[in-house]
Amino acid sequence: MVNTAQSFKNKIMSNKCSRCGKQRVVVKTKKEKVGNSYIISREMSCPDKECQKQVEKVLSNEAKKRVFIKSEQLKREEERKKRIASNLKG
């Protein structure tokens, strides 16, 4: 019987940069216990600093766009609720 933890350690993990395709490197590793399990999270980064800056810029713009879309969605929902309430009163 193969130990799953040991087989996981033996696997070669590939994590390539989405922009340039270089192998990403581990910047920070965090291990925390949740219940009876340990969760390991790793922060990965492109070894090319200029490329990483561009990736972070794109991710930041995407995050801003998601926040904007969510706020617009909430505004439309509030407007729809007000229209429904005014139609029920009138």
Secondary structure as UniProt FT lines:
FT   HELIX           4..10
FT   TURN            18..20
FT   STRAND          25..34
FT   TURN            35..36
FT   STRAND          37..45
FT   HELIX           49..89
//
